[in-house]
Amino acid sequence: MLRFDNAPKKPTNLSLNSKVLEMARDLGMNISQTVDALLAEEVKRRYWEKWKEENKDAMEAYNERIRREGLPLAKYRKF
């Protein structure tokens, strides 16, 4: 699981749509906090998308094995 909880903050410069920025400020939004949260979600999404693509062959091989041989230890299942 990707976690970014305790990472230190780092100042950066962003170019944002001026009208959106103005409205966000008028709404009392914390721009840094909002961008940080949305960026973290997008990073997680892309990370897992890339991971799935890189591991697609292994997952397909595992699934094929399960279809062919069944689940490991299935005979011990009580449900």
N, CA, C and O atoms as a GROMACS GRO file, in nm:
protein
  316
    1MET      N    1   0.084  -0.118   0.000
    1MET     CA    2   0.000   0.000   0.000
    1MET      C    3   0.088   0.124   0.000
    1MET      O    4   0.185   0.133   0.076
    2LEU      N    5   0.055   0.216  -0.082
    2LEU     CA    6   0.129   0.342  -0.086
    2LEU      C    7   0.079   0.434   0.024
    2LEU      O    8  -0.041   0.456   0.039
    3ARG      N    9   0.174   0.486   0.100
    3ARG     CA   10   0.138   0.580   0.207
    3ARG      C   11   0.229   0.700   0.200
    3ARG      O   12   0.350   0.686   0.182
    4PHE      N   13   0.171   0.816   0.213
    4PHE     CA   14   0.247   0.940   0.208
    4PHE      C   15   0.230   1.021   0.336
    4PHE      O   16   0.263   1.139   0.340
    5ASP      N   17   0.178   0.959   0.441
    5ASP     CA   18   0.134   1.030   0.561
    5ASP      C   19   0.239   1.120   0.624
    5ASP      O   20   0.212   1.238   0.646
    6ASN      N   21   0.355   1.069   0.653
    6ASN     CA   22   0.452   1.145   0.733
    6ASN      C   23   0.563   1.209   0.651
    6ASN      O   24   0.665   1.249   0.706
    7ALA      N   25   0.544   1.219   0.522
    7ALA     CA   26   0.647   1.282   0.439
    7ALA      C   27   0.647   1.433   0.463
    7ALA      O   28   0.541   1.494   0.478
    8PRO      N   29   0.765   1.493   0.468
    8PRO     CA   30   0.770   1.637   0.488
    8PRO      C   31   0.716   1.711   0.367
    8PRO      O   32   0.720   1.660   0.255
    9LYS      N   33   0.668   1.832   0.391
    9LYS     CA   34   0.618   1.917   0.283
    9LYS      C   35   0.736   1.985   0.215
    9LYS      O   36   0.838   2.013   0.279
   10LYS      N   37   0.722   2.011   0.087
   10LYS     CA   38   0.827   2.078   0.012
   10LYS      C   39   0.764   2.190  -0.070
   10LYS      O   40   0.669   2.166  -0.144
   11PRO      N   41   0.815   2.311  -0.057
   11PRO     CA   42   0.760   2.422  -0.136
   11PRO      C   43   0.780   2.398  -0.286
   11PRO      O   44   0.883   2.346  -0.328
   12THR      N   45   0.681   2.438  -0.363
   12THR     CA   46   0.690   2.424  -0.508
   12THR      C   47   0.609   2.534  -0.574
   12THR      O   48   0.524   2.596  -0.511
   13ASN      N   49   0.636   2.557  -0.699
   13ASN     CA   50   0.560   2.656  -0.775
   13ASN      C   51   0.467   2.582  -0.871
   13ASN      O   52   0.507   2.486  -0.936
   14LEU      N   53   0.343   2.629  -0.879
   14LEU     CA   54   0.245   2.571  -0.969
   14LEU      C   55   0.184   2.681  -1.054
   14LEU      O   56   0.171   2.795  -1.010
   15SER      N   57   0.148   2.646  -1.173
   15SER     CA   58   0.071   2.736  -1.258
   15SER      C   59  -0.071   2.682  -1.262
   15SER      O   60  -0.095   2.572  -1.311
   16LEU      N   61  -0.164   2.760  -1.209
   16LEU     CA   62  -0.303   2.717  -1.201
   16LEU      C   63  -0.392   2.816  -1.275
   16LEU      O   64  -0.358   2.933  -1.291
   17ASN      N   65  -0.505   2.767  -1.319
   17ASN     CA   66  -0.604   2.852  -1.384
   17ASN      C   67  -0.645   2.962  -1.287
   17ASN      O   68  -0.691   2.933  -1.176
   18SER      N   69  -0.629   3.086  -1.328
   18SER     CA   70  -0.650   3.199  -1.236
   18SER      C   71  -0.794   3.209  -1.188
   18SER      O   72  -0.818   3.245  -1.072
   19LYS      N   73  -0.890   3.177  -1.273
   19LYS     CA   74  -1.031   3.186  -1.231
   19LYS      C   75  -1.065   3.076  -1.130
   19LYS      O   76  -1.136   3.100  -1.033
   20VAL      N   77  -1.014   2.957  -1.154
   20VAL     CA   78  -1.037   2.846  -1.061
   20VAL      C   79  -0.972   2.878  -0.927
   20VAL      O   80  -1.031   2.856  -0.822
   21LEU      N   81  -0.850   2.930  -0.932
   21LEU     CA   82  -0.778   2.966  -0.810
   21LEU      C   83  -0.855   3.073  -0.731
   21LEU      O   84  -0.868   3.062  -0.609
   22GLU      N   85  -0.904   3.173  -0.799
   22GLU     CA   86  -0.980   3.279  -0.733
   22GLU      C   87  -1.107   3.223  -0.668
   22GLU      O   88  -1.139   3.258  -0.554
   23MET      N   89  -1.178   3.137  -0.739
   23MET     CA   90  -1.300   3.078  -0.683
   23MET      C   91  -1.268   2.990  -0.563
   23MET      O   92  -1.340   2.990  -0.463
   24ALA      N   93  -1.161   2.914  -0.573
   24ALA     CA   94  -1.121   2.828  -0.462
   24ALA      C   95  -1.091   2.912  -0.338
   24ALA      O   96  -1.131   2.877  -0.227
   25ARG      N   97  -1.020   3.020  -0.358
   25ARG     CA   98  -0.990   3.109  -0.245
   25ARG      C   99  -1.117   3.170  -0.188
   25ARG      O  100  -1.133   3.179  -0.066
   26ASP      N  101  -1.208   3.213  -0.277
   26ASP     CA  102  -1.335   3.269  -0.232
   26ASP      C  103  -1.415   3.168  -0.151
   26ASP      O  104  -1.490   3.205  -0.060
   27LEU      N  105  -1.400   3.041  -0.184
   27LEU     CA  106  -1.471   2.935  -0.112
   27LEU      C  107  -1.398   2.893   0.016
   27LEU      O  108  -1.445   2.806   0.089
   28GLY      N  109  -1.284   2.957   0.043
   28GLY     CA  110  -1.210   2.928   0.165
   28GLY      C  111  -1.132   2.798   0.159
   28GLY      O  112  -1.097   2.742   0.263
   29MET      N  113  -1.103   2.751   0.038
   29MET     CA  114  -1.031   2.624   0.025
   29MET      C  115  -0.883   2.644   0.055
   29MET      O  116  -0.825   2.747   0.023
   30ASN      N  117  -0.823   2.543   0.116
   30ASN     CA  118  -0.680   2.540   0.137
   30ASN      C  119  -0.619   2.480   0.009
   30ASN      O  120  -0.627   2.359  -0.013
   31ILE      N  121  -0.560   2.565  -0.072
   31ILE     CA  122  -0.511   2.523  -0.204
   31ILE      C  123  -0.405   2.415  -0.191
   31ILE      O  124  -0.411   2.314  -0.260
   32SER      N  125  -0.308   2.436  -0.105
   32SER     CA  126  -0.199   2.339  -0.089
   32SER      C  127  -0.252   2.204  -0.046
   32SER      O  128  -0.213   2.101  -0.100
   33GLN      N  129  -0.340   2.204   0.051
   33GLN     CA  130  -0.395   2.079   0.103
   33GLN      C  131  -0.478   2.008  -0.004
   33GLN      O  132  -0.469   1.886  -0.019
   34THR      N  133  -0.557   2.083  -0.078
   34THR     CA  134  -0.641   2.025  -0.183
   34THR      C  135  -0.557   1.966  -0.295
   34THR      O  136  -0.580   1.853  -0.337
   35VAL      N  137  -0.459   2.042  -0.343
   35VAL     CA  138  -0.373   1.992  -0.450
   35VAL      C  139  -0.293   1.871  -0.403
   35VAL      O  140  -0.278   1.775  -0.477
   36ASP      N  141  -0.243   1.876  -0.280
   36ASP     CA  142  -0.166   1.764  -0.225
   36ASP      C  143  -0.250   1.637  -0.221
   36ASP      O  144  -0.203   1.531  -0.261
   37ALA      N  145  -0.373   1.648  -0.173
   37ALA     CA  146  -0.460   1.531  -0.162
   37ALA      C  147  -0.496   1.475  -0.300
   37ALA      O  148  -0.492   1.354  -0.322
   38LEU      N  149  -0.531   1.563  -0.393
   38LEU     CA  150  -0.568   1.518  -0.526
   38LEU      C  151  -0.449   1.459  -0.601
   38LEU      O  152  -0.463   1.360  -0.673
   39LEU      N  153  -0.332   1.519  -0.585
   39LEU     CA  154  -0.212   1.467  -0.649
   39LEU      C  155  -0.175   1.330  -0.592
   39LEU      O  156  -0.134   1.241  -0.666
   40ALA      N  157  -0.188   1.313  -0.461
   40ALA     CA  158  -0.159   1.184  -0.398
   40ALA      C  159  -0.252   1.076  -0.454
   40ALA      O  160  -0.206   0.965  -0.482
   41GLU      N  161  -0.379   1.106  -0.470
   41GLU     CA  162  -0.472   1.009  -0.526
   41GLU      C  163  -0.437   0.973  -0.670
   41GLU      O  164  -0.443   0.856  -0.708
   42GLU      N  165  -0.399   1.072  -0.749
   42GLU     CA  166  -0.362   1.046  -0.888
   42GLU      C  167  -0.233   0.965  -0.896
   42GLU      O  168  -0.220   0.878  -0.982
   43VAL      N  169  -0.138   0.993  -0.808
   43VAL     CA  170  -0.013   0.916  -0.804
   43VAL      C  171  -0.044   0.770  -0.770
   43VAL      O  172   0.009   0.679  -0.834
   44LYS      N  173  -0.129   0.747  -0.671
   44LYS     CA  174  -0.167   0.611  -0.634
   44LYS      C  175  -0.235   0.539  -0.750
   44LYS      O  176  -0.205   0.424  -0.779
   45ARG      N  177  -0.328   0.609  -0.816
   45ARG     CA  178  -0.400   0.549  -0.927
   45ARG      C  179  -0.304   0.507  -1.038
   45ARG      O  180  -0.311   0.396  -1.090
   46ARG      N  181  -0.215   0.598  -1.075
   46ARG     CA  182  -0.120   0.568  -1.182
   46ARG      C  183  -0.018   0.460  -1.142
   46ARG      O  184   0.021   0.377  -1.224
   47TYR      N  185   0.023   0.462  -1.016
   47TYR     CA  186   0.116   0.360  -0.966
   47TYR      C  187   0.056   0.221  -0.984
   47TYR      O  188   0.120   0.131  -1.038
   48TRP      N  189  -0.070   0.205  -0.937
   48TRP     CA  190  -0.134   0.074  -0.945
   48TRP      C  191  -0.169   0.036  -1.087
   48TRP      O  192  -0.166  -0.082  -1.122
   49GLU      N  193  -0.202   0.133  -1.171
   49GLU     CA  194  -0.226   0.107  -1.312
   49GLU      C  195  -0.098   0.052  -1.378
   49GLU      O  196  -0.103  -0.045  -1.453
   50LYS      N  197   0.014   0.116  -1.348
   50LYS     CA  198   0.142   0.070  -1.401
   50LYS      C  199   0.178  -0.067  -1.345
   50LYS      O  200   0.225  -0.154  -1.419
   51TRP      N  201   0.155  -0.087  -1.214
   51TRP     CA  202   0.186  -0.215  -1.151
   51TRP      C  203   0.107  -0.327  -1.218
   51TRP      O  204   0.162  -0.433  -1.248
   52LYS      N  205  -0.023  -0.304  -1.240
   52LYS     CA  206  -0.107  -0.406  -1.304
   52LYS      C  207  -0.057  -0.439  -1.443
   52LYS      O  208  -0.054  -0.556  -1.483
   53GLU      N  209  -0.017  -0.338  -1.518
   53GLU     CA  210   0.034  -0.361  -1.653
   53GLU      C  211   0.164  -0.441  -1.648
   53GLU      O  212   0.184  -0.535  -1.725
   54GLU      N  213   0.253  -0.404  -1.557
   54GLU     CA  214   0.382  -0.472  -1.546
   54GLU      C  215   0.368  -0.616  -1.497
   54GLU      O  216   0.453  -0.700  -1.527
   55ASN      N  217   0.263  -0.645  -1.422
   55ASN     CA  218   0.244  -0.777  -1.364
   55ASN      C  219   0.131  -0.856  -1.430
   55ASN      O  220   0.089  -0.960  -1.380
   56LYS      N  221   0.083  -0.806  -1.543
   56LYS     CA  222  -0.030  -0.868  -1.612
   56LYS      C  223  -0.003  -1.014  -1.647
   56LYS      O  224  -0.088  -1.100  -1.627
   57ASP      N  225   0.116  -1.042  -1.699
   57ASP     CA  226   0.148  -1.180  -1.738
   57ASP      C  227   0.148  -1.274  -1.618
   57ASP      O  228   0.096  -1.386  -1.627
   58ALA      N  229   0.204  -1.230  -1.508
   58ALA     CA  230   0.208  -1.314  -1.388
   58ALA      C  231   0.068  -1.339  -1.333
   58ALA      O  232   0.036  -1.450  -1.291
   59MET      N  233  -0.017  -1.236  -1.334
   59MET     CA  234  -0.154  -1.252  -1.284
   59MET      C  235  -0.233  -1.345  -1.375
   59MET      O  236  -0.311  -1.428  -1.326
   60GLU      N  237  -0.215  -1.333  -1.506
   60GLU     CA  238  -0.283  -1.422  -1.599
   60GLU      C  239  -0.237  -1.566  -1.581
   60GLU      O  240  -0.318  -1.659  -1.584
   61ALA      N  241  -0.108  -1.586  -1.562
   61ALA     CA  242  -0.055  -1.721  -1.540
   61ALA      C  243  -0.109  -1.780  -1.411
   61ALA      O  244  -0.145  -1.898  -1.407
   62TYR      N  245  -0.116  -1.700  -1.305
   62TYR     CA  246  -0.172  -1.748  -1.178
   62TYR      C  247  -0.319  -1.786  -1.194
   62TYR      O  248  -0.362  -1.891  -1.148
   63ASN      N  249  -0.394  -1.698  -1.259
   63ASN     CA  250  -0.537  -1.726  -1.278
   63ASN      C  251  -0.558  -1.852  -1.362
   63ASN      O  252  -0.649  -1.930  -1.334
   64GLU      N  253  -0.476  -1.871  -1.463
   64GLU     CA  254  -0.486  -1.992  -1.545
   64GLU      C  255  -0.455  -2.116  -1.461
   64GLU      O  256  -0.521  -2.219  -1.475
   65ARG      N  257  -0.357  -2.106  -1.376
   65ARG     CA  258  -0.322  -2.218  -1.287
   65ARG      C  259  -0.438  -2.252  -1.193
   65ARG      O  260  -0.467  -2.369  -1.170
   66ILE      N  261  -0.502  -2.150  -1.140
   66ILE     CA  262  -0.616  -2.172  -1.050
   66ILE      C  263  -0.732  -2.236  -1.127
   66ILE      O  264  -0.798  -2.326  -1.076
   67ARG      N  265  -0.756  -2.190  -1.250
   67ARG     CA  266  -0.861  -2.252  -1.331
   67ARG      C  267  -0.830  -2.400  -1.359
   67ARG      O  268  -0.919  -2.485  -1.357
   68ARG      N  269  -0.704  -2.427  -1.383
   68ARG     CA  270  -0.660  -2.562  -1.417
   68ARG      C  271  -0.656  -2.654  -1.294
   68ARG      O  272  -0.702  -2.768  -1.300
   69GLU      N  273  -0.600  -2.605  -1.183
   69GLU     CA  274  -0.573  -2.689  -1.067
   69GLU      C  275  -0.665  -2.664  -0.948
   69GLU      O  276  -0.669  -2.744  -0.855
   70GLY      N  277  -0.738  -2.556  -0.950
   70GLY     CA  278  -0.822  -2.518  -0.836
   70GLY      C  279  -0.742  -2.440  -0.733
   70GLY      O  280  -0.621  -2.420  -0.747
   71LEU      N  281  -0.811  -2.396  -0.630
   71LEU     CA  282  -0.746  -2.319  -0.525
   71LEU      C  283  -0.658  -2.407  -0.438
   71LEU      O  284  -0.696  -2.520  -0.406
   72PRO      N  285  -0.541  -2.356  -0.399
   72PRO     CA  286  -0.457  -2.433  -0.306
   72PRO      C  287  -0.531  -2.453  -0.173
   72PRO      O  288  -0.597  -2.362  -0.124
   73LEU      N  289  -0.519  -2.569  -0.119
   73LEU     CA  290  -0.580  -2.604   0.011
   73LEU      C  291  -0.733  -2.597   0.010
   73LEU      O  292  -0.795  -2.589   0.116
   74ALA      N  293  -0.794  -2.600  -0.109
   74ALA     CA  294  -0.940  -2.590  -0.119
   74ALA      C  295  -1.010  -2.701  -0.041
   74ALA      O  296  -1.120  -2.682   0.009
   75LYS      N  297  -0.946  -2.816  -0.032
   75LYS     CA  298  -1.011  -2.928   0.038
   75LYS      C  299  -1.030  -2.902   0.187
   75LYS      O  300  -1.108  -2.971   0.252
   76TYR      N  301  -0.959  -2.803   0.241
   76TYR     CA  302  -0.969  -2.771   0.382
   76TYR      C  303  -1.069  -2.658   0.411
   76TYR      O  304  -1.090  -2.622   0.527
   77ARG      N  305  -1.129  -2.603   0.308
   77ARG     CA  306  -1.222  -2.492   0.326
   77ARG      C  307  -1.351  -2.542   0.390
   77ARG      O  308  -1.400  -2.650   0.358
   78LYS      N  309  -1.406  -2.462   0.478
   78LYS     CA  310  -1.531  -2.497   0.548
   78LYS      C  311  -1.650  -2.419   0.494
   78LYS      O  312  -1.760  -2.432   0.546
   79PHE      N  313  -1.629  -2.338   0.390
   79PHE     CA  314  -1.739  -2.256   0.335
   79PHE      C  315  -1.752  -2.279   0.188
   79PHE      O  316  -1.839  -2.220   0.124
   0.00000   0.00000   0.00000
